[in-house]
C-alpha cells in the first residue's frame, strides 16, 4: 500500500489535493519553485514535495509576487 502513497500525481490529482485550479498550478510551475517534473508532455508531482513547498510558504510567496506585479502594472 505504501507504493500507492508514493506514486507520481497528475495535475488534476494535485489540484484536488491542494484545492486549487489547474490554472493556479500551471502558474506556480511557470513562475517558479513549485516542485514539478515534466514526463513527456505531462507534469507530475510527488505529494510530499508539494506539501513541503506549501508548508515552507512557496504558494503564499507566489501569490504575494502576483499581487505586487498586478499593483505595479496599475500604477504605470
N, C-alpha and C positions, 0 to 999 in steps of 0.2 A: 504494500500500500504506500510505502514511502516513495516509491518510484513515481506514482501518480502525483504526489505533492510536489515533487521536484521537477516536473516537466516544464517545457517551454510553453508560455501562454501566448495566445494571439492578441491582436489589437482589441478585438471585441471582448475577449476574456479580461484583459487588463482594465478596459473601460468599465466593465461590470464590477470588477474588484474595487476600483477606486471611486466609482460613482460619478464618472465624468464622461464627456462625449469623445468620440474619436477625433473630432477637430482639435480638442484640447490636447489629447495625447500626441497627435502629429505636430502640433505647435511646440509642445515640450521637447519632442525629439529634434525638431528643426532648429529651435533656438538654443539648445544647449545640452544639458547634462543628464537628461533622463536616460537611465541605463536601458538601452535597447540594442538589439543585434539584428542586422539585416541578413536574412537567409533567403537567397534568391531575390524575389521581388517582395517578400513579406517581412514585416518586422515581428520579432519575437522577444519575449520578456521572461526574466526569472522573477517570480513573485518576491523572493527575499531581497533581491537587489532593488527592486522598485520600492518596496516597503521601507528599506533603509534610506533610500533617496528622499522619500516623502518625510520620514521622521527627522532627517537632517535639515529639513527646510527647503529642499530643492524645488518643490512645487510652489511654495509660497514665494520664494525668490524670483521665480519665473513670472508669477502674477504681478509682483511689485515692479519688475522691469517693464512689463507690458503697460502698466498704469503710467509709469514715468514717461515711456515713449509716446503714449497717447496724449498726455498732457503737454509734452514738448511740441508735438505736432499742432496742437490747437493754439499755442502761444505765437507761433510764427505766422 
